[in-house]
Amino acid sequence: MNSLFQKIFKWMPVVLFFLLIMVDRTNIFHVVGYILLLLSYTAILILRLLYAKKDWHKEYNKDGNVQNNQTIKKLDDLKDNLNEI
């Protein structure tokens, strides 16, 4: 089920593009359906990004050492610190 969802989600921009070309702009149901599909796709994208961001912070800040470590002042220091771990 998850791989099917990922395949559909992967090809959704192409589907949305073809629907944009084929939608009957005088038919209100086509327009509203296309806009709802576009907004739902955008919402799912945003939710996936926010979840990935939250998950990334959980994964790389397990110990809390990164937040409390005063020697980290730039990204290169953080990379060195993560490589040591």
C-alpha positions as CSV (number, residue, x, y, z in Angstrom):
1,M,0.0,0.0,0.0
2,N,2.8,2.4,0.9
3,S,4.7,1.8,-2.4
4,L,1.5,2.4,-4.4
5,F,0.9,5.7,-2.6
6,Q,4.5,6.7,-3.3
7,K,4.2,5.8,-7.0
8,I,1.0,7.8,-7.3
9,F,2.6,10.7,-5.4
10,K,5.7,10.6,-7.6
11,W,3.6,10.9,-10.8
12,M,1.1,13.4,-9.5
13,P,2.8,16.5,-11.0
14,V,2.6,15.0,-14.4
15,V,-1.1,14.1,-13.8
16,L,-1.8,17.6,-12.6
17,F,-0.2,19.1,-15.7
18,F,-2.2,17.0,-18.1
19,L,-5.4,17.7,-16.1
20,L,-4.6,21.4,-16.4
21,I,-4.4,21.1,-20.1
22,M,-7.6,19.0,-20.4
23,V,-9.8,20.6,-17.8
24,D,-13.0,22.3,-19.1
25,R,-12.7,25.8,-17.7
26,T,-16.4,26.5,-18.3
27,N,-17.4,23.4,-16.2
28,I,-17.4,24.5,-12.5
29,F,-17.1,20.9,-11.3
30,H,-13.9,20.4,-13.3
31,V,-12.4,23.6,-12.0
32,V,-13.3,23.0,-8.4
33,G,-12.1,19.3,-8.6
34,Y,-8.8,20.4,-10.1
35,I,-8.3,23.0,-7.5
36,L,-9.1,20.6,-4.7
37,L,-6.7,18.0,-6.1
38,L,-4.0,20.6,-6.4
39,L,-4.5,21.9,-2.8
40,S,-4.6,18.4,-1.3
41,Y,-1.4,17.5,-3.1
42,T,0.2,20.7,-1.8
43,A,-1.0,20.0,1.7
44,I,0.4,16.5,1.6
45,L,3.8,17.8,0.4
46,I,3.9,20.4,3.2
47,L,2.9,17.8,5.8
48,R,5.6,15.4,4.6
49,L,8.3,18.1,4.7
50,L,7.2,19.1,8.3
51,Y,7.3,15.5,9.4
52,A,10.7,15.0,7.9
53,K,12.0,18.1,9.6
54,K,10.6,16.9,13.0
55,D,12.0,13.4,12.5
56,W,15.4,14.8,11.5
57,H,15.6,16.8,14.6
58,K,14.6,13.8,16.7
59,E,17.2,11.6,15.1
60,Y,20.2,13.9,15.3
61,N,19.5,15.5,18.6
62,K,18.9,12.3,20.6
63,D,21.3,13.1,23.4
64,G,20.6,16.8,23.5
65,N,24.4,17.4,23.2
66,V,24.0,19.5,20.1
67,Q,21.8,22.1,21.7
68,N,23.8,22.3,24.9
69,N,27.2,22.2,23.3
70,Q,28.6,25.8,23.3
71,T,31.5,24.9,20.9
72,I,29.1,24.6,17.9
73,K,28.8,28.0,16.3
74,K,28.5,27.1,12.6
75,L,27.4,24.2,10.5
76,D,30.9,22.9,9.9
77,D,31.4,22.5,13.7
78,L,28.1,20.5,13.8
79,K,29.3,18.3,11.0
80,D,32.6,17.6,12.8
81,N,30.7,16.9,16.0
82,L,28.3,14.4,14.2
83,N,31.3,12.7,12.5
84,E,32.9,12.1,15.9
85,I,29.7,10.5,17.2
